[in-house]
Amino acid sequence: MADGRAAQRALAVIGAATAGVVAFRALRCAAWWAYLRCGPVLADKYKGEYAIVTGGSEGIGLGIASALAARGVNLVLISRSDDKLSKAAAHLKAEHPGVAVVTVAADLTAGGAVGKVTKALDRAGVRDKCSLLFCNAGGGLTRAALYHEFSDKEEEAVRKLNGDATYALVREFLPAMRARGRGYVVCTSSLIVKMPWARLSTYYLEKVKVNGLATVLQAEQDATGSGVGVQAHALGAVVTPALVSFVAPDAAAAARAGRPAIGWEREYVRPSFLMPSAGDVGEWMLRAMGKGGSAVVTPHPGHALAEALVSDVALALTWPGCLRRAVARRFAQTWEPK
């Protein structure tokens, strides 16, 4: 009997401690939400200047562009498809009259792509007016597989899009920002770094490097007093055309064949607090710029809550080992080939 009562007391203590940690993390998320919702938005200071947004023709990139345009920031949209860029530019100009939109069709994984972008900006006369850089183009995974199952070609494609393109753009546009003493660079990252999922290893590795790049670049800007800021924004699942294409390729192909209107993906996956729309995420990314006291932040409150409660650190501190393993298996099953 004594042993049974001792075990009950121990479980009660563990349960109370776990509840306390979870409540504390939830309160931190609520405070983060209030801070972003009520605090100043750094992007407001760049009204009339230009922001470069890669992957800007749809998805998160278009969400970022829409949020910037709503604040009077002119845009340079970069994407592979001329057709998608034209559609996105028309949509943005209709929604935000008076905002200039320059489009550049370029494959950022190809050699000389950044040079093509700079020449296009020179022709448009806006290269020296670009004060914001959103390195958002990413993804590139065509299937889920264990690391050793990816071919060299598949790994190279993910590296070029998520890593090499970001590095090249930063090297090209950061010096001009430093010379002007103002500007901001935002690299789109992923919560996968803190919640590793099986079968997405090549993507995971590139986002780890992006986080490291942002951290080192911000340290360099602080050390030299450049006046430029750098952050990586870690995102969870977002309702985008790319997400629908990955999880339901047949449905996505059928939808694209019909030349759908912008936002068609929301007809296949309904946005929620934990899986928001691209437009919602774009707004929260602008609100998070320069905040959080870190070079790597999680801008969307739903993603921040998921990170707080389900990340590796939270699991290790608050969840029993058997439950941690069950969650890990469930995540892994999400990407198992059907």
LINMOWO-V832887 format. One record per pair of residues at least 12 apart in sequence whose ideal C-beta (glycine too) atoms are under 10 Angstrom apart, sorted by sequence separation. I is the first residue (numbers start at 1). J is the second residue. If there is no record, write none. Layout:
I | J
I | J
This chain:
53 | 65
56 | 68
65 | 77
77 | 89
89 | 101
104 | 116
105 | 117
118 | 130
142 | 154
173 | 185
192 | 204
193 | 205
196 | 208
217 | 229
218 | 230
244 | 256
252 | 264
255 | 267
265 | 277
266 | 278
285 | 297
287 | 299
288 | 300
292 | 304
312 | 324
315 | 327
51 | 64
64 | 77
75 | 88
88 | 101
89 | 102
104 | 117
141 | 154
190 | 203
193 | 206
194 | 207
217 | 230
218 | 231
252 | 265
255 | 268
265 | 278
266 | 279
286 | 299
287 | 300
298 | 311
315 | 328
51 | 65
75 | 89
89 | 103
104 | 118
106 | 120
140 | 154
190 | 204
193 | 207
216 | 230
217 | 231
218 | 232
241 | 255
251 | 265
263 | 277
284 | 298
285 | 299
53 | 68
62 | 77
77 | 92
88 | 103
104 | 119
105 | 120
140 | 155
142 | 157
170 | 185
192 | 207
193 | 208
214 | 229
215 | 230
217 | 232
241 | 256
263 | 278
284 | 299
285 | 300
51 | 67
61 | 77
85 | 101
104 | 120
140 | 156
141 | 157
142 | 158
169 | 185
190 | 206
191 | 207
192 | 208
193 | 209
214 | 230
215 | 231
251 | 267
252 | 268
262 | 278
263 | 279
283 | 299
284 | 300
288 | 304
312 | 328
51 | 68
61 | 78
62 | 79
75 | 92
85 | 102
86 | 103
103 | 120
104 | 121
140 | 157
141 | 158
170 | 187
189 | 206
190 | 207
193 | 210
194 | 211
213 | 230
214 | 231
215 | 232
248 | 265
251 | 268
262 | 279
282 | 299
283 | 300
284 | 301
310 | 327
50 | 68
51 | 69
61 | 79
75 | 93
85 | 103
102 | 120
140 | 158
169 | 187
189 | 207
190 | 208
193 | 211
214 | 232
251 | 269
281 | 299
282 | 300
284 | 302
56 | 75
84 | 103
85 | 104
86 | 105
102 | 121
104 | 123
139 | 158
140 | 159
166 | 185
188 | 207
189 | 208
193 | 212
213 | 232
214 | 233
241 | 260
281 | 300
284 | 303
51 | 71
53 | 73
56 | 76
57 | 77
59 | 79
85 | 105
104 | 124
138 | 158
140 | 160
141 | 161
167 | 187
187 | 207
189 | 209
190 | 210
211 | 231
212 | 232
244 | 264
245 | 265
248 | 268
280 | 300
284 | 304
43 | 64
47 | 68
56 | 77
57 | 78
58 | 79
75 | 96
82 | 103
84 | 105
85 | 106
102 | 123
103 | 124
140 | 161
141 | 162
166 | 187
189 | 210
190 | 211
211 | 232
241 | 262
244 | 265
247 | 268
248 | 269
280 | 301
281 | 302
310 | 331
46 | 68
51 | 73
53 | 75
54 | 76
55 | 77
56 | 78
57 | 79
62 | 84
66 | 88
69 | 91
70 | 92
74 | 96
82 | 104
83 | 105
102 | 124
139 | 161
140 | 162
166 | 188
188 | 210
189 | 211
210 | 232
241 | 263
243 | 265
244 | 266
247 | 269
280 | 302
281 | 303
49 | 72
50 | 73
51 | 74
52 | 75
53 | 76
54 | 77
55 | 78
56 | 79
57 | 80
58 | 81
65 | 88
69 | 92
73 | 96
82 | 105
102 | 125
138 | 161
139 | 162
166 | 189
187 | 210
210 | 233
211 | 234
241 | 264
242 | 265
244 | 267
245 | 268
43 | 67
47 | 71
48 | 72
49 | 73
50 | 74
51 | 75
52 | 76
53 | 77
54 | 78
55 | 79
57 | 81
65 | 89
68 | 92
69 | 93
72 | 96
74 | 98
75 | 99
76 | 100
77 | 101
78 | 102
79 | 103
81 | 105
100 | 124
102 | 126
137 | 161
138 | 162
187 | 211
189 | 213
210 | 234
239 | 263
241 | 265
244 | 268
276 | 300
43 | 68
46 | 71
47 | 72
48 | 73
49 | 74
50 | 75
51 | 76
52 | 77
53 | 78
54 | 79
55 | 80
57 | 82
62 | 87
66 | 91
70 | 95
71 | 96
74 | 99
75 | 100
76 | 101
77 | 102
78 | 103
79 | 104
80 | 105
137 | 162
138 | 163
140 | 165
162 | 187
189 | 214
207 | 232
240 | 265
243 | 268
244 | 269
275 | 300
276 | 301
41 | 67
45 | 71
46 | 72
47 | 73
48 | 74
50 | 76
51 | 77
52 | 78
53 | 79
57 | 83
58 | 84
62 | 88
65 | 91
66 | 92
69 | 95
70 | 96
72 | 98
73 | 99
74 | 100
75 | 101
76 | 102
77 | 103
78 | 104
79 | 105
80 | 106
81 | 107
100 | 126
162 | 188
187 | 213
239 | 265
240 | 266
243 | 269
274 | 300
276 | 302
43 | 70
44 | 71
46 | 73
47 | 74
57 | 84
58 | 85
61 | 88
65 | 92
69 | 96
72 | 99
73 | 100
74 | 101
75 | 102
76 | 103
77 | 104
78 | 105
79 | 106
80 | 107
108 | 135
135 | 162
138 | 165
162 | 189
187 | 214
207 | 234
238 | 265
239 | 266
241 | 268
273 | 300
274 | 301
275 | 302
276 | 303
43 | 71
44 | 72
45 | 73
46 | 74
56 | 84
57 | 85
68 | 96
69 | 97
71 | 99
74 | 102
75 | 103
76 | 104
77 | 105
78 | 106
79 | 107
80 | 108
102 | 130
109 | 137
137 | 165
138 | 166
162 | 190
185 | 213
186 | 214
207 | 235
273 | 301
274 | 302
275 | 303
43 | 72
44 | 73
56 | 85
57 | 86
58 | 87
62 | 91
66 | 95
69 | 98
70 | 99
78 | 107
79 | 108
80 | 109
100 | 129
108 | 137
137 | 166
185 | 214
239 | 268
240 | 269
273 | 302
274 | 303
41 | 71
43 | 73
57 | 87
58 | 88
62 | 92
66 | 96
69 | 99
78 | 108
80 | 110
107 | 137
108 | 138
135 | 165
136 | 166
187 | 217
239 | 269
272 | 302
273 | 303
57 | 88
65 | 96
68 | 99
69 | 100
106 | 137
109 | 140
135 | 166
238 | 269
239 | 270
271 | 302
274 | 305
275 | 306
56 | 88
57 | 89
69 | 101
135 | 167
137 | 169
185 | 217
237 | 269
239 | 271
243 | 275
273 | 305
274 | 306
56 | 89
80 | 113
133 | 166
135 | 168
185 | 218
238 | 271
239 | 272
273 | 306
57 | 91
65 | 99
135 | 169
53 | 88
78 | 113
134 | 169
135 | 170
237 | 272
243 | 278
56 | 92
65 | 101
78 | 114
133 | 169
185 | 221
239 | 275
242 | 278
274 | 310
133 | 170
184 | 221
237 | 274
238 | 275
239 | 276
240 | 277
241 | 278
78 | 116
135 | 173
183 | 221
236 | 274
237 | 275
238 | 276
239 | 277
240 | 278
78 | 117
133 | 172
193 | 232
195 | 234
236 | 275
237 | 276
238 | 277
239 | 278
133 | 173
162 | 202
166 | 206
194 | 234
236 | 276
238 | 278
239 | 279
76 | 117
132 | 173
133 | 174
162 | 203
193 | 234
195 | 236
235 | 276
238 | 279
239 | 280
240 | 281
78 | 120
131 | 173
158 | 200
161 | 203
163 | 205
164 | 206
167 | 209
178 | 220
189 | 231
190 | 232
192 | 234
194 | 236
238 | 280
239 | 281
78 | 121
130 | 173
158 | 201
159 | 202
162 | 205
163 | 206
166 | 209
167 | 210
170 | 213
174 | 217
178 | 221
183 | 226
184 | 227
185 | 228
186 | 229
187 | 230
189 | 232
190 | 233
191 | 234
192 | 235
235 | 278
238 | 281
76 | 120
133 | 177
158 | 202
159 | 203
162 | 206
163 | 207
166 | 210
170 | 214
177 | 221
181 | 225
182 | 226
183 | 227
184 | 228
185 | 229
186 | 230
187 | 231
188 | 232
189 | 233
190 | 234
191 | 235
192 | 236
238 | 282
56 | 101
76 | 121
127 | 172
131 | 176
132 | 177
157 | 202
158 | 203
161 | 206
162 | 207
163 | 208
164 | 209
181 | 226
182 | 227
183 | 228
184 | 229
185 | 230
186 | 231
187 | 232
188 | 233
189 | 234
190 | 235
191 | 236
192 | 237
236 | 281
57 | 103
127 | 173
130 | 176
131 | 177
155 | 201
156 | 202
158 | 204
159 | 205
160 | 206
163 | 209
167 | 213
174 | 220
178 | 224
180 | 226
181 | 227
182 | 228
183 | 229
184 | 230
185 | 231
186 | 232
187 | 233
188 | 234
189 | 235
190 | 236
191 | 237
235 | 281
56 | 103
109 | 156
113 | 160
129 | 176
130 | 177
155 | 202
158 | 205
159 | 206
162 | 209
163 | 210
166 | 213
170 | 217
174 | 221
178 | 225
179 | 226
180 | 227
181 | 228
182 | 229
183 | 230
184 | 231
185 | 232
186 | 233
187 | 234
188 | 235
190 | 237
56 | 104
57 | 105
76 | 124
109 | 157
128 | 176
154 | 202
155 | 203
158 | 206
162 | 210
166 | 214
178 | 226
180 | 228
190 | 238
233 | 281
109 | 158
111 | 160
127 | 176
131 | 180
138 | 187
139 | 188
150 | 199
177 | 226
178 | 227
179 | 228
235 | 284
50 | 100
52 | 102
54 | 104
76 | 126
109 | 159
110 | 160
130 | 180
132 | 182
133 | 183
134 | 184
135 | 185
136 | 186
138 | 188
149 | 199
155 | 205
159 | 209
163 | 213
177 | 227
178 | 228
188 | 238
235 | 285
48 | 99
50 | 101
75 | 126
76 | 127
109 | 160
113 | 164
114 | 165
117 | 168
118 | 169
128 | 179
129 | 180
131 | 182
132 | 183
133 | 184
134 | 185
135 | 186
136 | 187
137 | 188
138 | 189
139 | 190
147 | 198
150 | 201
155 | 206
175 | 226
177 | 228
233 | 284
47 | 99
48 | 100
50 | 102
52 | 104
54 | 106
74 | 126
108 | 160
109 | 161
113 | 165
117 | 169
121 | 173
128 | 180
131 | 183
132 | 184
133 | 185
134 | 186
135 | 187
136 | 188
138 | 190
146 | 198
147 | 199
149 | 201
150 | 202
174 | 226
176 | 228
177 | 229
233 | 285
55 | 108
76 | 129
107 | 160
108 | 161
109 | 162
114 | 167
115 | 168
130 | 183
131 | 184
132 | 185
133 | 186
134 | 187
135 | 188
144 | 197
145 | 198
146 | 199
147 | 200
148 | 201
175 | 228
177 | 230
54 | 108
76 | 130
107 | 161
114 | 168
118 | 172
132 | 186
133 | 187
134 | 188
135 | 189
144 | 198
145 | 199
147 | 201
174 | 228
231 | 285
74 | 129
109 | 164
110 | 165
113 | 168
114 | 169
117 | 172
118 | 173
144 | 199
145 | 200
146 | 201
147 | 202
233 | 288
74 | 130
76 | 132
78 | 134
108 | 164
109 | 165
113 | 169
117 | 173
143 | 199
144 | 200
145 | 201
174 | 230
233 | 289
75 | 132
76 | 133
78 | 135
80 | 137
108 | 165
114 | 171
115 | 172
144 | 201
145 | 202
147 | 204
231 | 288
73 | 131
74 | 132
76 | 134
78 | 136
79 | 137
107 | 165
108 | 166
114 | 172
141 | 199
147 | 205
231 | 289
73 | 132
75 | 134
78 | 137
106 | 165
114 | 173
141 | 200
144 | 203
231 | 290
233 | 292
108 | 168
141 | 201
170 | 230
229 | 289
231 | 291
108 | 169
141 | 202
229 | 290
231 | 292
140 | 202
141 | 203
232 | 294
234 | 296
236 | 298
238 | 300
54 | 117
140 | 203
231 | 294
232 | 295
233 | 296
234 | 297
235 | 298
68 | 132
139 | 203
231 | 295
232 | 296
233 | 297
234 | 298
235 | 299
236 | 300
238 | 302
52 | 117
138 | 203
230 | 295
231 | 296
232 | 297
233 | 298
234 | 299
235 | 300
237 | 302
238 | 303
68 | 134
140 | 206
166 | 232
229 | 295
231 | 297
232 | 298
233 | 299
234 | 300
236 | 302
237 | 303
233 | 300
236 | 303
64 | 132
138 | 206
231 | 299
235 | 303
236 | 304
52 | 121
65 | 134
138 | 207
234 | 303
236 | 305
237 | 306
64 | 134
233 | 303
234 | 304
236 | 306
50 | 121
65 | 136
236 | 307
64 | 136
138 | 210
61 | 134
63 | 136
222 | 295
234 | 307
50 | 124
52 | 126
60 | 134
62 | 136
221 | 295
236 | 310
52 | 127
61 | 136
135 | 210
50 | 126
60 | 136
61 | 137
218 | 294
219 | 295
49 | 126
50 | 127
59 | 136
60 | 137
61 | 138
218 | 295
50 | 128
51 | 129
52 | 130
56 | 134
59 | 137
60 | 138
135 | 213
217 | 295
218 | 296
50 | 129
51 | 130
52 | 131
53 | 132
54 | 133
55 | 134
59 | 138
60 | 139
135 | 214
215 | 294
216 | 295
49 | 129
50 | 130
51 | 131
52 | 132
53 | 133
54 | 134
55 | 135
56 | 136
57 | 137
59 | 139
214 | 294
215 | 295
48 | 129
49 | 130
50 | 131
51 | 132
52 | 133
53 | 134
54 | 135
55 | 136
56 | 137
214 | 295
215 | 296
49 | 131
50 | 132
51 | 133
52 | 134
53 | 135
54 | 136
55 | 137
213 | 295
214 | 296
48 | 131
49 | 132
50 | 133
51 | 134
52 | 135
53 | 136
54 | 137
55 | 138
212 | 295
214 | 297
46 | 130
52 | 136
53 | 137
54 | 138
55 | 139
211 | 295
212 | 296
46 | 131
211 | 296
45 | 131
46 | 132
210 | 296
78 | 165
247 | 334
247 | 335
43 | 132
246 | 335
42 | 132
78 | 169
188 | 281
133 | 228
131 | 228
133 | 230
135 | 232
136 | 233
138 | 235
188 | 285
134 | 233
136 | 235
186 | 285
186 | 286
139 | 240
141 | 242
140 | 242
144 | 246
186 | 288
194 | 296
139 | 242
142 | 245
143 | 246
144 | 247
186 | 289
193 | 296
138 | 242
139 | 243
142 | 246
185 | 289
186 | 290
194 | 298
141 | 246
184 | 289
55 | 161
139 | 245
143 | 249
184 | 290
54 | 161
139 | 246
142 | 249
189 | 296
191 | 298
187 | 295
189 | 297
187 | 296
189 | 298
191 | 300
55 | 165
54 | 165
186 | 297
195 | 306
54 | 166
191 | 303
194 | 306
195 | 307
186 | 299
190 | 303
191 | 304
194 | 307
193 | 307
194 | 308
54 | 169
191 | 306
195 | 310
196 | 311
191 | 307
194 | 310
195 | 311
196 | 312
52 | 169
194 | 311
195 | 312
193 | 311
194 | 312
195 | 313
191 | 310
193 | 312
194 | 313
195 | 314
52 | 172
191 | 311
194 | 314
195 | 315
52 | 173
64 | 186
64 | 188
61 | 188
60 | 188
198 | 328
49 | 180
197 | 328
198 | 329
200 | 331
51 | 183
195 | 327
196 | 328
199 | 331
200 | 332
49 | 182
51 | 184
52 | 185
53 | 186
55 | 188
195 | 328
198 | 331
199 | 332
49 | 183
54 | 188
197 | 331
198 | 332
199 | 333
200 | 334
51 | 186
196 | 331
197 | 332
198 | 333
199 | 334
200 | 335
46 | 182
195 | 331
196 | 332
198 | 334
199 | 335
45 | 182
46 | 183
197 | 334
198 | 335
199 | 336
46 | 184
197 | 335
198 | 336
199 | 337
45 | 184
192 | 331
43 | 184
42 | 184
43 | 186
136 | 282
134 | 282
136 | 285
134 | 285
134 | 286
132 | 286
134 | 289
84 | 241
132 | 289
95 | 262
64 | 233
91 | 261
92 | 262
91 | 262
84 | 256
87 | 259
90 | 262
91 | 263
60 | 233
87 | 260
87 | 261
88 | 262
60 | 235
63 | 238
87 | 262
83 | 259
63 | 240
60 | 238
62 | 240
84 | 262
59 | 238
60 | 239
61 | 240
62 | 241
59 | 239
60 | 240
59 | 240
58 | 240
59 | 241
60 | 242
58 | 241
59 | 242
60 | 243
57 | 241
58 | 242
59 | 243
55 | 240
59 | 244
146 | 332
42 | 229
55 | 242
144 | 332
144 | 334
145 | 335
144 | 335
143 | 335
144 | 336
145 | 337
144 | 337
141 | 335
143 | 337
66 | 262
62 | 262
62 | 263
58 | 262
57 | 262
58 | 263
58 | 264
59 | 265
58 | 265
66 | 278
67 | 279
70 | 282
71 | 283
63 | 276
66 | 279
67 | 280
70 | 283
73 | 286
63 | 277
64 | 278
65 | 279
67 | 281
68 | 282
63 | 278
64 | 279
67 | 282
68 | 283
71 | 286
62 | 278
63 | 279
66 | 282
67 | 283
70 | 286
60 | 277
61 | 278
62 | 279
63 | 280
64 | 281
65 | 282
66 | 283
67 | 284
68 | 285
59 | 277
60 | 278
63 | 281
64 | 282
67 | 285
68 | 286
59 | 278
60 | 279
63 | 282
64 | 283
67 | 286
58 | 278
59 | 279
62 | 282
63 | 283
67 | 287
60 | 281
61 | 282
63 | 284
64 | 285
59 | 281
60 | 282
63 | 285
64 | 286
59 | 282
63 | 286
60 | 285
53 | 282
51 | 286
41 | 283
43 | 285
44 | 286
43 | 286
46 | 289
42 | 286
43 | 287
45 | 289
41 | 286
42 | 287
45 | 290
41 | 287
42 | 288
43 | 289
36 | 283
37 | 284
40 | 287
41 | 288
42 | 289
43 | 290
36 | 284
39 | 287
41 | 289
42 | 290
36 | 285
38 | 287
39 | 288
41 | 290
42 | 291
36 | 286
37 | 287
40 | 290
41 | 291
33 | 284
36 | 287
39 | 290
40 | 291
35 | 287
36 | 288
39 | 291
35 | 288
36 | 289
33 | 287
36 | 291
32 | 288
35 | 291
36 | 292
35 | 292
32 | 291
32 | 292
36 | 297
36 | 299
36 | 300
37 | 301
32 | 297
36 | 301
32 | 298
32 | 299
33 | 300
34 | 301
32 | 300
33 | 301
36 | 304
29 | 298
32 | 301
33 | 302
30 | 301
33 | 304
29 | 301
32 | 304
33 | 305
29 | 302
32 | 305
29 | 303
30 | 304
29 | 304
30 | 305
28 | 304
29 | 305
32 | 308
28 | 305
29 | 306
29 | 307
25 | 304
26 | 305
29 | 308
25 | 305
28 | 308
29 | 309
27 | 308
25 | 307
26 | 308
25 | 308
26 | 309
24 | 308
25 | 309
22 | 308
25 | 311
21 | 308
22 | 309
21 | 309
25 | 313
25 | 314
22 | 314
25 | 317
21 | 314
25 | 318
22 | 317
21 | 317
22 | 318
21 | 318
22 | 319
20 | 318
21 | 319
18 | 317
19 | 318
17 | 317
18 | 318
17 | 318
18 | 319
18 | 320
14 | 318
14 | 320
